[in-house]
Amino acid sequence: MSISGIEPKEASFWEAEGEAIRCQLCPHSCLIPVGRTGICRVRTNKGGRLYAMSYAKVSSIHLDPMEKKPLYHFKPGQPVLSFGGASCNLRCQHCQNFTIAQVGLEDMPLRTVPPREVPALCRANASDGIAWTYNEPTIWYEYVMDASRQCKDEGLFTVSVSNGYIQDAPLRQLKDVIDAMNIDVKGFTETFYETICNGQLAPVLRSCETAKEMGVHVELTYLIIPTKNDKPREIEDFCQWVRDRMGVDTPVHFSRFHPDYKMENVPSTPRSTIEMAHATAVSKGLEYVFIGNMPSERGENTYCPDCGLILVRRSGYSVEVTNVVNCKCARCGRDTDIVW
Ligand code: SF4
């Protein structure tokens, strides 16, 4: 029996290796002996079968602006009911949600929300959709799938805010149940991922490319941490990859770091670094480049890449859609590249 009286669900994506289990959900590919749990703290080998111990266990529910995810080109200005669970498959030293993402199931209060109740909760909160956020949705996979399907069946939209640390097969199965993703690219070197996040960069980049290929609306967030992932060359390489592999119409958010968790001794990102990143992205031809966690008129609004007309004006979480007619720029007629 689980901590709140509901049975855990048998997990997907695993194979037996003797009595142990090889989990195939994320690139860690944990080999889990009987009675033990994977790196994510929520998938357990019980008697030779893998169980999703966090199924339907919810740590947080809030009504957020879509811009807080951040998603700027998906239903701008709409509120979205946002769900968080417990734990993560990465160990980022700068985790901004460490109170729920860097602890186990026993370490926090959790409530049980069966998937069938999720659409009604969205409607009761005047939200036309659901966001899986606050901690890593990948390790909540079975619940995210079941509840997202319920939402889609009832005409709601679905959003995932993810670290992209997922294997190819499970990612591809999200195609019909997830409409939009914001994926963190946390740095652009393998060293950063190995030393700061206990992960790898290459699978994250593959996930971004695959999600885009699948037709999911994808936006990218790059949190710039002084001395860790802020070298101009690294930012330039990231922008070049976006240009070459994701497309210039992919919205990119450069976000300002605040000292947190195990990086309390690292200072906030200077404005000049964020502006360098913004300028680099623009110089690479990226069309929608945004700045987060720091006021910046140029970095908050959406401008038409062809004629420069302002299309969506943002200030904090206040959003005004302007100069858009039939989903196109009112002046030059170019598509806005926004899912309305
Ligand atoms: S999802 Fe969890 S158990 Fe599975 S491979 Fe990733 S960290 Fe390991």
Residues whose N, C-alpha, C, O or C-beta is under 5 A from the ligand:
A	BS01	SF4	C23 L25 C26 H28 S29 C30 G38 I39 C40 R43 N89
